[in-house]
């Protein structure tokens, strides 16, 4: 899937987060890096058409390394946001 399509899924699945996006970049296959207007950066990845992840960069890197303990700034919100989710309310 091309990155503009991935961003389209992001806008549909997380419209409140999408309102705060300053810019986005390719991050790999079916994945984009998002920079918000406040300078925070996140990774949005599609695993399959109805499953996606939205996570901090630290979480993304820890998952790539296979670590079970995650970055120093993880909060409950980010841990919950990084779970693989099924998006029944949208087309993703």
Buried (B, 14 or more C-beta within 10 A) or exposed (E): EEBEEBBBBBBBBBEEBBEEBEEBEEBEEBBBBBBBEEEEBBBBBBEEEBEBBBBBBBBBBBBEEEEEEBBEEBEEEBEEBBEEBEBEEEEB
